[in-house]
Amino acid sequence: MKRTRKKRGFTLMELMVTTIAISVLAALAVPNYNKAIEKNHFRQARTNLKTLKAAAEIYRARNGKFGTNGLIMESLSDINAFLGTSISDSHFSYLYIVDGGTLGFFLERNDYDNSGFDYRLEQRLEYSGGPFGNDDTFTCYDDCSEWYAN
């Protein structure tokens, strides 16, 4: 008499249940992961703004002004060369504007269409009360309120 070996393996139902469970977990995890990545880019941009602000204040202390009136720099490499910083950021476009005694930094998200987030960071430094008085504001054009928590 010949003995037959029972084949071992997974049934189709077991494979389908496992696939569905993994799909549900991925559907829940991916948006949270993308949001965490976007928050990190946002925090990095805020840090870059603070660095640029400090460099601009040093430049103003040495030269008496932020630059010539009407100065507009639209690339981060130009801003780095002008202020002596070494910031690198591929997620935002930077804009440095001198208008009278007012300095404006503007950042805009480069690939917001792909990430689903559309926001612009703005920091204007107005030195009207004294050489180191300032008014720092960040304006977010979308629902970014939860990003200010941390």
DSSP file (Angstrom, degrees, kcal/mol; ACC not computed):
  #  RESIDUE AA STRUCTURE BP1 BP2  ACC     N-H-->O    O-->H-N    N-H-->O    O-->H-N    TCO  KAPPA ALPHA  PHI   PSI    X-CA   Y-CA   Z-CA
    1    1 A M              0   0    0      0, 0.0     2,-0.5     0, 0.0     0, 0.0   0.000 360.0 360.0 360.0 133.8    0.0    0.0    0.0
    2    2 A K        -     0   0    0      1,-0.0     2,-0.4     0, 0.0     0, 0.0  -0.774 360.0-140.4 -96.3 129.1    1.3    3.4   -1.0
    3    3 A R        -     0   0    0     -2,-0.5     2,-0.4     1,-0.0    -1,-0.0  -0.725  12.5-146.9 -88.4 134.9    1.1    6.2    1.4
    4    4 A T        -     0   0    0     -2,-0.4     2,-0.4     0, 0.0    -1,-0.0  -0.831  12.8-130.0-100.4 138.7    0.2    9.6    0.1
    5    5 A R        -     0   0    0     -2,-0.4     2,-0.5     1,-0.0     3,-0.0  -0.697  20.7-122.4 -86.2 135.7    1.6   12.7    1.6
    6    6 A K        -     0   0    0     -2,-0.4     2,-0.2     1,-0.1    -1,-0.0  -0.650  29.7-121.4 -76.7 127.8   -0.8   15.4    2.5
    7    7 A K        -     0   0    0     -2,-0.5     2,-0.4     1,-0.0    -1,-0.1  -0.495  24.2-146.0 -72.6 134.9    0.2   18.6    0.7
    8    8 A R        +     0   0    0     -2,-0.2     2,-0.3     2,-0.0    -1,-0.0  -0.809  42.5 101.8-103.1 144.2    0.9   21.5    3.0
    9    9 A G        -     0   0    0     -2,-0.4     2,-0.3     0, 0.0    -2,-0.0  -0.962  66.0 -66.1 167.5-178.8    0.1   25.1    2.1
   10   10 A F        -     0   0    0     -2,-0.3     2,-0.1     1,-0.1    -2,-0.0  -0.703  44.0-124.0 -96.1 146.3   -2.3   27.9    2.5
   11   11 A T     >  -     0   0    0     -2,-0.3     4,-2.0     1,-0.1     5,-0.2  -0.427  26.8-110.0 -80.8 163.5   -5.9   27.9    1.3
   12   12 A L  H  > S+     0   0    0      1,-0.2     4,-2.3     2,-0.2     5,-0.2   0.879 119.0  54.9 -60.6 -38.8   -7.2   30.5   -1.0
   13   13 A M  H  > S+     0   0    0      2,-0.2     4,-2.5     1,-0.2    -1,-0.2   0.910 106.6  50.2 -63.8 -42.6   -9.3   31.9    1.8
   14   14 A E  H  > S+     0   0    0      1,-0.2     4,-2.2     2,-0.2    -1,-0.2   0.909 111.4  48.8 -63.3 -41.4   -6.4   32.3    4.1
   15   15 A L  H  X S+     0   0    0     -4,-2.0     4,-2.3     2,-0.2    -1,-0.2   0.900 111.7  49.2 -64.8 -40.3   -4.4   34.1    1.4
   16   16 A M  H  X S+     0   0    0     -4,-2.3     4,-2.4     2,-0.2    -2,-0.2   0.915 111.1  48.9 -66.2 -43.1   -7.3   36.5    0.7
   17   17 A V  H  X S+     0   0    0     -4,-2.5     4,-2.4     1,-0.2    -2,-0.2   0.916 112.7  48.4 -63.4 -42.8   -7.9   37.3    4.4
   18   18 A T  H  X S+     0   0    0     -4,-2.2     4,-2.4    -5,-0.2    -2,-0.2   0.914 111.5  49.7 -63.7 -43.1   -4.2   38.0    4.9
   19   19 A T  H  X S+     0   0    0     -4,-2.3     4,-2.2     1,-0.2    -2,-0.2   0.906 111.7  48.2 -62.8 -42.5   -4.1   40.2    1.7
   20   20 A I  H  X S+     0   0    0     -4,-2.4     4,-2.3     2,-0.2    -1,-0.2   0.911 111.0  51.0 -65.1 -42.1   -7.1   42.2    2.9
   21   21 A A  H  X S+     0   0    0     -4,-2.4     4,-2.2     1,-0.2    -2,-0.2   0.917 111.6  47.0 -62.9 -43.4   -5.7   42.7    6.4
   22   22 A I  H  X S+     0   0    0     -4,-2.4     4,-2.3     1,-0.2    -1,-0.2   0.887 111.2  52.6 -65.7 -38.4   -2.4   44.0    5.0
   23   23 A S  H  X S+     0   0    0     -4,-2.2     4,-2.4     2,-0.2    -2,-0.2   0.902 109.2  48.8 -63.7 -41.8   -4.2   46.3    2.6
   24   24 A V  H  X S+     0   0    0     -4,-2.3     4,-1.6     2,-0.2    -2,-0.2   0.925 111.8  48.8 -65.0 -44.4   -6.3   47.8    5.4
   25   25 A L  H  X S+     0   0    0     -4,-2.2     4,-2.1     1,-0.2    -2,-0.2   0.905 112.5  48.5 -62.2 -41.0   -3.2   48.4    7.6
   26   26 A A  H  X S+     0   0    0     -4,-2.3     4,-2.5     1,-0.2    -1,-0.2   0.894 107.6  55.2 -66.0 -39.2   -1.4   50.0    4.6
   27   27 A A  H  < S+     0   0    0     -4,-2.4    -1,-0.2     1,-0.2    -2,-0.2   0.830 113.8  41.9 -63.7 -31.0   -4.4   52.2    3.9
   28   28 A L  H  X S+     0   0    0     -4,-1.6     4,-0.7    -5,-0.1    -1,-0.2   0.829 117.8  45.3 -82.7 -33.6   -4.3   53.5    7.5
   29   29 A A  H  X S+     0   0    0     -4,-2.1     4,-2.3    -5,-0.2    -2,-0.2   0.871 101.3  62.5 -81.8 -38.2   -0.5   53.8    7.8
   30   30 A V  H  X S+     0   0    0     -4,-2.5     4,-2.7     1,-0.2     5,-0.2   0.908 102.5  48.3 -62.2 -46.6    0.4   55.6    4.5
   31   31 A P  H  > S+     0   0    0      0, 0.0     4,-2.3     0, 0.0    -1,-0.2   0.908 113.2  49.0 -61.5 -38.3   -1.5   58.8    5.1
   32   32 A N  H  X S+     0   0    0     -4,-0.7     4,-2.1     2,-0.2    -2,-0.2   0.895 111.5  49.8 -65.7 -38.3   -0.1   59.2    8.6
   33   33 A Y  H  X S+     0   0    0     -4,-2.3     4,-2.2     2,-0.2    -1,-0.2   0.934 111.1  48.6 -64.3 -46.3    3.4   58.6    7.2
   34   34 A N  H  X S+     0   0    0     -4,-2.7     4,-2.3     1,-0.2    -2,-0.2   0.883 110.9  51.1 -61.6 -38.6    2.9   61.2    4.5
   35   35 A K  H  X S+     0   0    0     -4,-2.3     4,-2.5    -5,-0.2    -1,-0.2   0.898 108.8  51.1 -66.2 -39.6    1.6   63.7    7.0
   36   36 A A  H  X S+     0   0    0     -4,-2.1     4,-1.9     2,-0.2    -2,-0.2   0.898 110.5  49.1 -64.1 -40.1    4.6   63.1    9.3
   37   37 A I  H  X S+     0   0    0     -4,-2.2     4,-2.0     2,-0.2    -2,-0.2   0.922 111.5  49.1 -63.8 -44.1    7.0   63.7    6.3
   38   38 A E  H  X S+     0   0    0     -4,-2.3     4,-2.3     1,-0.2    -2,-0.2   0.886 108.7  52.9 -65.3 -38.9    5.1   66.9    5.4
   39   39 A K  H  X S+     0   0    0     -4,-2.5     4,-2.7     1,-0.2    -1,-0.2   0.895 107.4  52.9 -61.6 -38.9    5.3   68.1    9.0
   40   40 A N  H  X S+     0   0    0     -4,-1.9     4,-2.4     2,-0.2    -2,-0.2   0.912 108.6  48.7 -63.8 -42.4    9.1   67.5    8.9
   41   41 A H  H  X S+     0   0    0     -4,-2.0     4,-2.2     2,-0.2    -1,-0.2   0.904 111.6  50.7 -62.3 -40.7    9.4   69.6    5.8
   42   42 A F  H  X S+     0   0    0     -4,-2.3     4,-2.2     2,-0.2    -2,-0.2   0.926 110.8  47.6 -63.0 -46.2    7.4   72.4    7.4
   43   43 A R  H  X S+     0   0    0     -4,-2.7     4,-2.3     1,-0.2    -1,-0.2   0.900 111.0  51.8 -63.5 -39.7    9.5   72.3   10.6
   44   44 A Q  H  X S+     0   0    0     -4,-2.4     4,-2.5     1,-0.2    -1,-0.2   0.903 108.7  51.0 -63.2 -40.2   12.7   72.4    8.5
   45   45 A A  H  X S+     0   0    0     -4,-2.2     4,-2.3     2,-0.2    -2,-0.2   0.904 109.2  50.5 -63.8 -41.0   11.3   75.4    6.6
   46   46 A R  H  X S+     0   0    0     -4,-2.2     4,-2.0     2,-0.2    -2,-0.2   0.905 110.7  49.5 -63.7 -39.9   10.6   77.2    9.8
   47   47 A T  H  X S+     0   0    0     -4,-2.3     4,-2.3     1,-0.2    -2,-0.2   0.911 109.5  51.9 -63.6 -42.0   14.1   76.5   11.0
   48   48 A N  H  X S+     0   0    0     -4,-2.5     4,-2.7     1,-0.2    -2,-0.2   0.890 107.4  52.8 -61.8 -39.3   15.5   77.8    7.7
   49   49 A L  H  X S+     0   0    0     -4,-2.3     4,-2.6     2,-0.2    -1,-0.2   0.914 109.0  49.2 -61.8 -42.1   13.5   81.0    8.2
   50   50 A K  H  X S+     0   0    0     -4,-2.0     4,-2.3     2,-0.2    -2,-0.2   0.897 111.4  49.5 -64.7 -39.1   14.9   81.6   11.6
   51   51 A T  H  X S+     0   0    0     -4,-2.3     4,-2.4     2,-0.2    -2,-0.2   0.925 112.2  47.5 -64.4 -44.5   18.4   81.0   10.3
   52   52 A L  H  X S+     0   0    0     -4,-2.7     4,-2.7     2,-0.2    -2,-0.2   0.886 110.3  53.0 -63.8 -38.6   17.8   83.5    7.4
   53   53 A K  H  X S+     0   0    0     -4,-2.6     4,-2.3     2,-0.2    -2,-0.2   0.940 110.4  46.7 -61.5 -46.8   16.4   86.0    9.9
   54   54 A A  H  X S+     0   0    0     -4,-2.3     4,-2.1     1,-0.2    -2,-0.2   0.912 113.5  48.5 -62.6 -42.4   19.5   85.7   12.1
   55   55 A A  H  X S+     0   0    0     -4,-2.4     4,-2.5     1,-0.2    -1,-0.2   0.889 111.0  50.8 -65.1 -38.6   21.8   86.0    9.1
   56   56 A A  H  X S+     0   0    0     -4,-2.7     4,-2.6     2,-0.2    -2,-0.2   0.881 108.9  51.3 -66.5 -37.7   19.9   89.1    7.8
   57   57 A E  H  X S+     0   0    0     -4,-2.3     4,-2.3     2,-0.2    -2,-0.2   0.894 110.8  48.1 -66.1 -38.8   20.1   90.7   11.2
   58   58 A I  H  X S+     0   0    0     -4,-2.1     4,-2.0     2,-0.2    -2,-0.2   0.922 111.7  50.3 -65.1 -43.5   23.9   90.2   11.2
   59   59 A Y  H  X S+     0   0    0     -4,-2.5     4,-2.5     1,-0.2     6,-0.4   0.916 111.9  47.8 -59.7 -43.6   24.1   91.6    7.7
   60   60 A R  H  X S+     0   0    0     -4,-2.6     4,-2.6     1,-0.2    -1,-0.2   0.888 109.1  53.3 -66.6 -38.9   22.1   94.6    8.8
   61   61 A A  H  < S+     0   0    0     -4,-2.3    -1,-0.2     1,-0.2    -2,-0.2   0.871 115.9  40.2 -63.8 -35.7   24.3   95.1   11.9
   62   62 A R  H  < S+     0   0    0     -4,-2.0    -2,-0.2    -5,-0.1    -1,-0.2   0.855 129.7  26.7 -79.9 -36.1   27.4   95.1    9.7
   63   63 A N  H  < S-     0   0    0     -4,-2.5    -3,-0.2     2,-0.3    -2,-0.2   0.506  98.0-121.2-110.6  -6.9   26.1   97.1    6.7
   64   64 A G  S  < S+     0   0    0     -4,-2.6     2,-0.3    -5,-0.2    -4,-0.2   0.405  87.4  47.0  82.0  -3.8   23.4   99.3    8.3
   65   65 A K  S    S-     0   0    0     -6,-0.4    -2,-0.3    -5,-0.1     3,-0.1  -0.973  83.7-113.5-158.8 167.3   20.7   97.9    6.0
   66   66 A F  S    S-     0   0    0      1,-0.4     2,-0.3    -2,-0.3    -6,-0.1   0.632  84.5 -62.9 -80.2 -14.5   19.3   94.6    4.6
   67   67 A G  S    S-     0   0    0     -4,-0.1    -1,-0.4    -7,-0.1     3,-0.1  -0.854  80.7 -38.1 149.3 176.8   20.4   95.4    1.1
   68   68 A T  S >  S-     0   0    0     -2,-0.3     3,-2.0     1,-0.1    30,-0.2  -0.364  74.7 -91.4 -67.6 147.3   19.6   98.0   -1.5
   69   69 A N  T 3  S+     0   0    0      1,-0.3    30,-0.2    30,-0.1    -1,-0.1  -0.346 114.6  24.8 -59.8 133.2   16.0   99.1   -1.7
   70   70 A G  T 3  S+     0   0    0     28,-2.1    -1,-0.3     1,-0.3     2,-0.2   0.461  83.3 155.3  90.0   2.6   14.1   97.0   -4.2
   71   71 A L    <   -     0   0    0     -3,-2.0    27,-2.6    27,-0.2     2,-0.4  -0.452  16.7-179.6 -65.5 128.2   16.5   94.0   -3.9
   72   72 A I  E     -A   97   0A   0     25,-0.2     2,-0.5    -2,-0.2    25,-0.2  -0.987   9.5-175.5-132.6 122.9   14.8   90.8   -4.8
   73   73 A M  E     -A   96   0A   0     23,-2.6    23,-2.6    -2,-0.4    -2,-0.0  -0.982   3.8-179.0-118.7 125.4   16.5   87.4   -4.7
   74   74 A E        +     0   0    0     -2,-0.5     2,-0.4    21,-0.2    20,-0.2   0.361  59.1  67.0-107.9   4.3   14.5   84.4   -6.0
   75   75 A S  S  > S-     0   0    0      1,-0.1     4,-2.1    18,-0.1     3,-0.2  -0.967  71.4-135.4-128.1 146.3   16.9   81.6   -5.5
   76   76 A L  H  > S+     0   0    0     -2,-0.4     4,-2.8     1,-0.2    11,-0.2   0.834 106.6  58.3 -65.6 -32.5   18.2   80.0   -2.4
   77   77 A S  H  > S+     0   0    0      2,-0.2     4,-2.2     1,-0.2    -1,-0.2   0.898 107.3  47.4 -65.6 -38.5   21.8   79.9   -3.8
   78   78 A D  H  > S+     0   0    0      2,-0.2     4,-2.4     1,-0.2    -2,-0.2   0.910 113.1  48.6 -66.0 -41.9   21.7   83.7   -4.3
   79   79 A I  H  X S+     0   0    0     -4,-2.1     4,-2.7     2,-0.2     6,-0.3   0.923 111.2  50.3 -64.3 -44.0   20.3   84.2   -0.8
   80   80 A N  H  X>S+     0   0    0     -4,-2.8     4,-1.8     1,-0.2     5,-1.3   0.916 112.3  47.0 -59.6 -44.0   23.0   82.0    0.7
   81   81 A A  H  <5S+     0   0    0     -4,-2.2    -1,-0.2     2,-0.2    -2,-0.2   0.893 114.5  47.3 -65.4 -39.5   25.8   83.9   -1.2
   82   82 A F  H  <5S+     0   0    0     -4,-2.4    -2,-0.2     1,-0.2    -1,-0.2   0.907 123.6  30.8 -68.9 -43.3   24.4   87.2   -0.1
   83   83 A L  H  <5S-     0   0    0     -4,-2.7    -2,-0.2    -5,-0.2    -1,-0.2   0.561 105.6-118.3 -95.8  -9.6   23.9   86.4    3.6
   84   84 A G  T  <5 +     0   0    0     -4,-1.8    -3,-0.2    -5,-0.3     2,-0.2   0.817  67.8 134.5  76.6  30.0   26.8   83.9    3.9
   85   85 A T      < -     0   0    0     -5,-1.3    -1,-0.2    -6,-0.3    -2,-0.1  -0.556  51.1-146.5-103.8 172.7   24.5   81.0    4.9
   86   86 A S        +     0   0    0     -2,-0.2     2,-0.3    -3,-0.1    -9,-0.1  -0.327  37.1 154.2-135.9  53.4   24.5   77.4    3.6
   87   87 A I        -     0   0    0    -11,-0.2     2,-0.4   -39,-0.1    -7,-0.1  -0.630  20.5-169.7 -83.9 138.1   20.9   76.4    3.6
   88   88 A S        +     0   0    0     -2,-0.3     2,-0.3    -8,-0.0    -2,-0.0  -0.998  15.7 156.3-128.0 134.2   19.7   73.7    1.3
   89   89 A D        +     0   0    0     -2,-0.4   -13,-0.1     3,-0.1     3,-0.1  -0.871  20.4 179.8-158.6 118.4   16.1   72.9    0.7
   90   90 A S  S    S+     0   0    0     -2,-0.3    -1,-0.1     1,-0.1     3,-0.0   0.442  80.0  66.8 -98.3  -1.0   14.4   71.2   -2.3
   91   91 A H  S    S+     0   0    0     19,-0.1    19,-2.8   -50,-0.1    20,-0.5   0.650 101.1  42.6 -94.5 -16.8   10.9   71.4   -0.9
   92   92 A F  E     - B   0 109A   0     17,-0.2     2,-0.5    18,-0.1    17,-0.2  -0.924  68.0-134.0-131.0 153.0   10.4   75.2   -0.9
   93   93 A S  E     - B   0 108A   0     15,-2.5    15,-1.8    -2,-0.3     2,-0.3  -0.918  29.8-148.5-100.1 133.0   11.1   78.1   -3.2
   94   94 A Y  E     - B   0 107A   0     -2,-0.5     2,-0.4   -20,-0.2    13,-0.2  -0.786  13.6-171.0-107.0 146.4   12.7   81.0   -1.2
   95   95 A L  E     - B   0 106A   0     11,-1.8    11,-2.3    -2,-0.3     2,-0.5  -0.993   4.5-165.7-138.6 128.6   12.2   84.7   -1.9
   96   96 A Y  E     +AB  73 105A   0    -23,-2.6   -23,-2.6    -2,-0.4     2,-0.4  -0.970  14.7 179.2-117.3 119.0   14.2   87.5   -0.2
   97   97 A I  E     -AB  72 104A   0      7,-2.6     7,-2.9    -2,-0.5     2,-0.5  -0.979  17.0-163.1-128.3 130.5   12.8   91.0   -0.7
   98   98 A V  E     + B   0 103A   0    -27,-2.6   -28,-2.1    -2,-0.4     2,-0.4  -0.961  14.7 172.1-109.8 121.8   14.0   94.4    0.6
   99   99 A D  E >   - B   0 102A   0      3,-3.0     3,-1.9    -2,-0.5     2,-0.3  -0.868  63.4 -57.4-132.4  97.8   11.4   97.1    0.5
  100  100 A G  T 3  S-     0   0    0     -2,-0.4   -30,-0.1     1,-0.3    -1,-0.0  -0.539 119.6 -19.8  66.8-127.2   12.5  100.3    2.3
  101  101 A G  T 3  S+     0   0    0     -2,-0.3    26,-0.9    -3,-0.1     2,-0.4   0.313 121.2  96.3 -91.6   7.8   13.3   99.3    5.9
  102  102 A T  E <   -BC  99 126A   0     -3,-1.9    -3,-3.0    24,-0.2     2,-0.4  -0.830  55.8-162.1-106.2 135.7   11.3   96.2    5.6
  103  103 A L  E     -BC  98 125A   0     22,-2.4    22,-3.2    -2,-0.4     2,-0.4  -0.947   8.2-166.6-113.2 134.6   12.7   92.8    4.8
  104  104 A G  E     -BC  97 124A   0     -7,-2.9    -7,-2.6    -2,-0.4     2,-0.5  -0.980   9.3-168.0-124.6 133.2   10.4   89.9    3.7
  105  105 A F  E     -BC  96 123A   0     18,-3.6    18,-2.9    -2,-0.4     2,-0.4  -0.967  12.6-174.8-110.8 132.5   11.2   86.2    3.4
  106  106 A F  E     -BC  95 122A   0    -11,-2.3   -11,-1.8    -2,-0.5     2,-0.4  -0.995   6.0-173.5-129.8 134.4    8.7   84.2    1.5
  107  107 A L  E     -BC  94 121A   0     14,-2.9    14,-1.7    -2,-0.4     2,-0.4  -0.980   2.6-172.6-124.2 138.7    8.6   80.4    1.1
  108  108 A E  E     -BC  93 120A   0    -15,-1.8   -15,-2.5    -2,-0.4    12,-0.2  -0.997  31.8-108.0-133.4 138.7    6.3   78.5   -1.1
  109  109 A R  E     -B   92   0A   0     10,-1.4     3,-0.4    -2,-0.4   -17,-0.2  -0.419  24.4-155.7 -65.7 130.8    5.9   74.7   -1.3
  110  110 A N  S    S+     0   0    0    -19,-2.8     3,-0.2     1,-0.2    -1,-0.1   0.889  85.5  25.6 -77.5 -40.3    7.3   73.4   -4.6
  111  111 A D  S >> S+     0   0    0    -20,-0.5     4,-1.4     1,-0.2     3,-0.9  -0.244  70.8 136.6-122.6  46.1    5.4   70.2   -5.0
  112  112 A Y  H 3>  +     0   0    0     -3,-0.4     4,-2.0     1,-0.2     5,-0.3   0.779  68.0  65.7 -65.5 -25.2    2.1   70.8   -3.1
  113  113 A D  H 34 S+     0   0    0     -3,-0.2    -1,-0.2     1,-0.2    -2,-0.1   0.863 106.0  43.0 -63.7 -34.1    0.1   69.2   -5.9
  114  114 A N  H <4 S+     0   0    0     -3,-0.9    -1,-0.2     1,-0.2    -2,-0.2   0.831 118.8  41.9 -80.4 -33.3    1.7   65.8   -5.2
  115  115 A S  H  < S-     0   0    0     -4,-1.4    -2,-0.2     2,-0.2    -1,-0.2   0.694 100.9-125.3 -90.3 -18.9    1.5   65.9   -1.5
  116  116 A G  S  < S+     0   0    0     -4,-2.0     2,-0.4     1,-0.3    -3,-0.1   0.385  75.1 113.1  89.1  -4.8   -2.0   67.4   -1.1
  117  117 A F        -     0   0    0     -5,-0.3     2,-0.5    -6,-0.2    -1,-0.3  -0.865  42.5-175.0-105.2 135.4   -0.7   70.3    1.1
  118  118 A D        +     0   0    0     -2,-0.4     2,-0.3    -3,-0.1    25,-0.0  -0.911  26.4 135.3-129.9 102.8   -0.8   73.8   -0.2
  119  119 A Y        -     0   0    0     -2,-0.5   -10,-1.4    21,-0.1     2,-0.4  -0.979  35.6-152.6-146.7 161.3    0.7   76.4    2.1
  120  120 A R  E     -C  108   0A   0     -2,-0.3     2,-0.4    19,-0.3   -12,-0.2  -1.000  12.1-147.0-134.0 132.8    3.0   79.3    2.0
  121  121 A L  E     -C  107   0A   0    -14,-1.7   -14,-2.9    -2,-0.4     2,-0.4  -0.824  18.5-174.6 -98.5 139.5    5.2   80.5    4.8
  122  122 A E  E     +C  106   0A   0     -2,-0.4     2,-0.4   -16,-0.2   -16,-0.2  -0.998  10.9 179.6-136.5 134.0    5.8   84.2    5.2
  123  123 A Q  E     -C  105   0A   0    -18,-2.9   -18,-3.6    -2,-0.4     2,-0.5  -0.966   5.0-175.3-134.5 120.3    8.1   86.1    7.5
  124  124 A R  E     -C  104   0A   0     -2,-0.4     2,-0.6    11,-0.4    11,-0.4  -0.956   9.5-158.7-115.4 131.5    8.3   89.8    7.4
  125  125 A L  E     -C  103   0A   0    -22,-3.2   -22,-2.4    -2,-0.5     2,-0.6  -0.933  10.5-173.5-110.0 113.2   10.8   91.7    9.6
  126  126 A E  E     -C  102   0A   0     -2,-0.6     2,-0.9   -24,-0.2     3,-0.3  -0.932   8.2-168.6-112.5 119.8    9.8   95.3   10.1
  127  127 A Y        +     0   0    0    -26,-0.9     7,-0.1    -2,-0.6    -2,-0.0  -0.684  42.8 123.1-107.8  76.8   12.3   97.4   11.9
  128  128 A S  S    S+     0   0    0     -2,-0.9    -1,-0.2     1,-0.0     6,-0.0   0.778  71.0  47.8-103.7 -34.8   10.4  100.6   12.7
  129  129 A G  S    S-     0   0    0     -3,-0.3    -2,-0.1     1,-0.2     5,-0.0   0.768 126.6 -32.9 -80.7 -25.2   10.7  100.9   16.5
  130  130 A G  S >  S-     0   0    0      3,-0.1     3,-0.9     1,-0.0    -1,-0.2  -0.966  75.0 -74.4-178.7 177.3   14.4  100.3   16.7
  131  131 A P  T 3  S+     0   0    0      0, 0.0   -71,-0.0     0, 0.0    -1,-0.0   0.782 127.3  29.3 -66.2 -25.1   17.2   98.4   15.1
  132  132 A F  T 3  S+     0   0    0      2,-0.0     2,-0.2    -3,-0.0    -5,-0.1   0.202  86.7 118.6-123.4  18.3   16.2   95.0   16.5
  133  133 A G    <   +     0   0    0     -3,-0.9     2,-0.3    -8,-0.0    -3,-0.1  -0.574  41.0 172.1 -76.3 147.8   12.5   95.2   16.9
  134  134 A N        -     0   0    0     -2,-0.2     2,-0.4    -7,-0.1    -9,-0.1  -0.991  35.7-148.6-154.7 162.6   10.6   92.7   14.8
  135  135 A D        -     0   0    0    -11,-0.4     2,-0.5    -2,-0.3   -11,-0.4  -0.903  22.5-168.3-134.0 103.5    7.3   91.2   14.0
  136  136 A D        +     0   0    0     -2,-0.4     2,-0.4   -13,-0.1   -13,-0.1  -0.821  11.7 170.6 -98.9 126.2    7.5   87.6   12.9
  137  137 A T        -     0   0    0     -2,-0.5     2,-0.5   -13,-0.1   -13,-0.2  -0.992  21.9-158.0-134.1 144.6    4.5   86.0   11.4
  138  138 A F        -     0   0    0     -2,-0.4     2,-0.5   -17,-0.1   -15,-0.1  -0.990  13.5-164.8-116.6 124.6    3.9   82.7    9.7
  139  139 A T        -     0   0    0     -2,-0.5     2,-0.5   -17,-0.2   -19,-0.3  -0.946   0.8-163.8-113.5 126.4    0.9   82.5    7.4
  140  140 A C        -     0   0    0     -2,-0.5     2,-1.3   -21,-0.1     4,-0.2  -0.942   9.4-153.1-112.7 122.0   -0.4   79.2    6.3
  141  141 A Y  S    S+     0   0    0     -2,-0.5     2,-0.3   -21,-0.2   -23,-0.1  -0.644  74.9  26.8 -96.1  78.0   -2.8   79.1    3.3
  142  142 A D  S    S-     0   0    0     -2,-1.3     2,-1.4   -25,-0.1    -2,-0.1  -0.917 116.0 -48.4 160.1-169.7   -4.8   75.9    4.1
  143  143 A D  S    S+     0   0    0     -2,-0.3     3,-0.1     1,-0.2    -2,-0.1  -0.688  75.7 135.5 -90.7  88.0   -5.6   74.0    7.2
  144  144 A C    >   +     0   0    0     -2,-1.4     3,-1.7    -4,-0.2     4,-0.5   0.141  26.3 116.9-115.8  16.5   -2.2   73.8    8.9
  145  145 A S  G >  S+     0   0    0      1,-0.3     3,-1.2     2,-0.2     4,-0.3   0.829  70.8  58.4 -60.4 -33.9   -3.3   74.7   12.4
  146  146 A E  G >  S+     0   0    0      1,-0.2     3,-0.9     2,-0.2     4,-0.4   0.712  94.9  67.0 -70.5 -16.6   -2.2   71.4   13.9
  147  147 A W  G <  S+     0   0    0     -3,-1.7     3,-0.4     1,-0.2    -1,-0.2   0.708  91.9  60.7 -75.9 -18.3    1.4   72.0   12.6
  148  148 A Y  G <  S+     0   0    0     -3,-1.2    -1,-0.2    -4,-0.5    -2,-0.2   0.586  84.2  81.2 -82.8  -8.6    1.8   74.9   15.1
  149  149 A A    <         0   0    0     -3,-0.9    -1,-0.2    -4,-0.3    -2,-0.2   0.896 360.0 360.0 -65.2 -40.7    1.3   72.6   18.1
  150  150 A N              0   0    0     -4,-0.4    -1,-0.2    -3,-0.4    -2,-0.2   0.394 360.0 360.0-117.5 360.0    4.8   71.3   18.1
